[in-house]
């Protein structure tokens, strides 16, 4: 039987901790030029602000990785945890150009790597987050 990871992405969900949902939502909507939607989950007492996603397109796969900004009592923003790289295709530079004006800080400008280009920034909540594009 073929492993599910061989059929789809190894990672399919991520969460970025926040302390101020509206501020973080505005930051990511601004730099990525997207719209996000927030949902409060009473059972877990948390706010989830979703990055755009596609519904399941193939049984057992999601078609693309997505995630949410999460405000809860279990996690807090940090530069020291697992780092997430957000898809910046087709071009990483327009996103980089919006980061500081939106309240973030660039800590690694656009850098070529074998798998394309990356950049790293600190968001308005204090999280270290990466961008990746195949350019």
Secondary structure, DSSP 8 states (H G I E B T S, - for coil): ---HHHHS-S--EEEEE-S-HHHHHHHHHHHHT---EEEEETTTTEEEEE-------BTTB-SS-EEEEEE-SS----SSS---EEE-TT-SHHHHHHHTTTT-EEEEEEEEETTEEEEEEE-TTS-EEEEEE--
